[in-house]
Amino acid sequence: MENKNIDDILNESDTKETEEVKEAKKDLDKTSVVELPKRTEATANEDEDVSKTRMMDSIKRPSDVASAFDDIPVRKREAVKKEEPVQEKSDDEITEEEYQEYLREKKERQKKIKAHNRHRRTFSHILVGVLLSVLIVSVSAFLSVYIIKSALDFTGIGKTYCQAQIHISEDDSTDDIADRLAALGIITMPDFFKVYVSASESENDFINGTFTVDTTMSYSTLLMTLQTISTINETVTIQITEGMTIEDISILMEENLVCRADDFRNACMELEQTYKFQKRLDDEPLKYYQMEGYIFPDTYEFYILPALEENKEIDTTEFALDALDKIYQNFNNKITSRLYNRMNELGLTLDETITLASIVQREADNKANMGNVASVFFNRMAIPEAYPHLESDVTVFYIDDNVKIHIPQGELKDYEDCFNAYNSYICDGIPVGPICNPGLDAIKAVLYPPETSYYYFCADPETTEMYFAETIEEHEENLRICGLDSVIAD
């Protein structure tokens, strides 16, 4: 009976414990009271303290309250079973006021932590700001100095005057030239000079030769000096005589440092429309030189190019055109309206007139003979059925001595039409173009020829004396007199 009563008591105690747990859960949900673990002093009963602590921890997790009671020592559980639960506050419980105080303290601690962190962040920001400011100021100062130095070097302003000579060879690059200018003290920032040259896209425009430069030159002036064929005030006087060809004159130009012979010849292959006389000409495809015959014989003064003496490969096209412009202007002035009117009276174009005059110029040795030679051509052209060709040897010589020498041997056949158009033994009437540059006397001889009955002429190769004939028999006799019997056989 006692055992049964004890079991009943234990069961009742368990039931009460379960109800207490449920009540504790309800109270916890309603009041949200959190009981923190008790800070206990050491006591004699260590097991009881541990059990209390575990129970208080379990209250934080209502789902684990039952397990917390399981950890209470047997002696305690028996006491609980025997006694009714005490509703009074135990030492281990935390009241609402204490919990609120705990929260306030926690907030204060968090505020202090945040304030401390803000202070640290503010200090860090200030430090970073100071460092960035120092860096920006330093970079700005460096760039300012660099820009100022670059600007002074670029413009040449504020430099002490110093002159030097620089020699540029074919193998020199922009880097070599910039470094050499820096070594001479002409520039102080070679890298900036290289960038400027690259930006102006003129790396390949430097000219071989020796140039005088100085520290006051801007970059643009330096480039112009080193990339332009310089002239000096020294001039040369050149006399172009009657009967000279473009080939002869081009050699004369190069020998006197006016321009390269090739550049002069190439310029004479083009027909411009600048002057009045040029507008009377047609661009004839069978002509080798479009401007042969229009390099008016006279005395001219041209500027010389010292660089041409050292470098024969420089491009002097611009200077050749300048020289030709002066020559064309002279021709334009010499051929007056009266002469143009006379051409119209004779039914001749300007090109036909100059072509006949060029043949007369090469055939005759004086004014009197010029008129007679011109009369022979007009007499023959008046009877084209009997005399279809002018038959002048100088037209053949022109092809051999002035045209064929510039054509590769393998391409001669391609120019056959051109050769035949000049050859007065093949072409009918007046050849395609002038064969030299005639003077005013030869031009007037063509425009005002004397009236003769001559159809033939020849000249002694040794004395240059000329003989004229009306018939073929007289002409053959004249050939024998001049020692030209071989011509009769031909």
Secondary structure, 3 states (H helix, E strand, C coil): CHHHHHHHHHHHHHHHHHHHHHHHHHHHHHHCCCCCCCCCCCCCCHHHHHHHHHHHHHHCCHHHHHHHHHCCCHHHHHHHHHCCCCCCCCCCCCCHHHHHHHHHHHHHHHHHHHHHHHHHHHHHHHHHHHHHHHHHHHHHHHHHHHHHHHHHHHHCCCCCCCEEEEEECCCCCHHHHHHHHHHCCCCCCHHHHHHHHHHCCCCCCCCCEEEEEECCCCHHHHHHHHCCCCCCCCEEEEEECCCCCHHHHHHHHHHCCCCCHHHHHHHCCCCCCCCCCHHHCCCCCCCCCCCCCCCCCEEEEEECCHHHHHCCCCCCHHHHHHHHHHHHHHHHHHCCHHHHHHHHHHCCCHHHHHHHHHHHHHHCCCHHHHHHHHHHHHHHHHCCCCCCECCCHHHHHHHHHHHHHHCCHHHHHHHHHHHHHHCCCCCCECCCCCCCCCCHHHHHHHHCCCCCCCCEEEECCCCCCEEEECCHHHHHHHHHHCCCHHHHHC
